[in-house]
């Protein structure tokens, strides 16, 4: 009779341990997904930053071509 009670306790402990391990795995997987999404968002923001930089450089070059000094060209392109 005592062996049967011990088996039930062990089975219950194993079940709880398995649930804890499953929760840990799900949390780990979720955090990796969040990290991946954040990295994609950062990469996309760099693409838009690159486009904005290219546009700014073209603006400065165009204004400099009219004979304005570089400082005036930069001020004009930044909206100042």
C-alpha positions as CSV (number, residue, x, y, z in Angstrom):
1,X,0.0,0.0,0.0
2,X,2.9,2.4,0.8
3,X,4.5,1.8,-2.6
4,X,1.3,2.8,-4.3
5,X,1.2,6.2,-2.5
6,X,4.8,6.8,-3.3
7,X,4.1,6.1,-7.0
8,X,1.2,8.6,-7.0
9,X,3.4,11.3,-5.4
10,X,6.2,10.6,-7.9
11,X,3.7,10.8,-10.8
12,X,2.3,14.0,-9.5
13,X,5.8,15.5,-9.1
14,X,6.7,14.4,-12.6
15,X,3.5,16.0,-14.0
16,X,4.3,19.3,-12.3
17,X,7.9,19.2,-13.3
18,X,6.8,18.6,-17.0
19,X,4.4,21.5,-16.8
20,X,7.1,23.8,-15.5
21,X,9.6,22.7,-18.2
22,X,6.9,23.2,-20.9
23,X,6.2,26.7,-19.6
24,X,10.0,27.5,-19.5
25,X,10.3,26.3,-23.1
26,X,7.3,28.4,-24.3
27,X,8.8,31.5,-22.5
28,X,12.2,30.9,-24.1
29,X,10.6,30.5,-27.6
30,X,8.5,33.6,-27.1
31,X,11.5,35.7,-26.1
32,X,13.4,34.6,-29.1
33,X,10.5,35.5,-31.4
34,X,10.3,39.0,-29.8
35,X,14.0,39.4,-30.3
36,X,13.8,38.4,-33.9
37,X,10.9,40.9,-34.5
38,X,12.9,43.6,-32.9
39,X,15.9,42.9,-35.1
40,X,13.8,43.1,-38.2
41,X,12.3,46.4,-37.1
42,X,15.8,47.8,-36.5
43,X,16.9,46.6,-39.9
44,X,13.9,48.3,-41.6
45,X,14.6,51.5,-39.8
46,X,18.2,51.5,-41.1
47,X,16.8,51.1,-44.7
48,X,14.7,54.2,-44.3
49,X,17.6,56.1,-42.7
50,X,19.7,55.2,-45.7
51,X,17.1,56.6,-48.1
52,X,16.8,59.8,-46.1
53,X,20.6,60.2,-46.0
54,X,20.8,59.7,-49.8
55,X,18.0,62.3,-50.3
56,X,19.8,64.8,-48.1
57,X,23.2,64.3,-49.9
58,X,21.5,64.9,-53.2
59,X,19.8,68.0,-51.9
60,X,23.1,69.4,-50.6
61,X,24.9,68.6,-53.9
62,X,22.1,70.3,-55.9
63,X,22.2,73.5,-53.8
64,X,26.1,73.6,-53.9
65,X,25.9,73.3,-57.7
66,X,24.1,76.7,-57.8
67,X,27.2,78.3,-56.2
68,X,26.2,78.4,-52.5
69,X,28.7,77.4,-49.9
70,X,28.4,74.0,-48.2
71,X,27.2,75.5,-44.9
72,X,24.4,77.4,-46.7
73,X,23.4,74.2,-48.6
74,X,23.2,72.1,-45.5
75,X,21.2,74.8,-43.7
76,X,18.7,75.0,-46.7
77,X,18.3,71.2,-46.9
78,X,17.7,70.8,-43.1
79,X,14.9,73.5,-43.4
80,X,16.8,76.3,-41.7
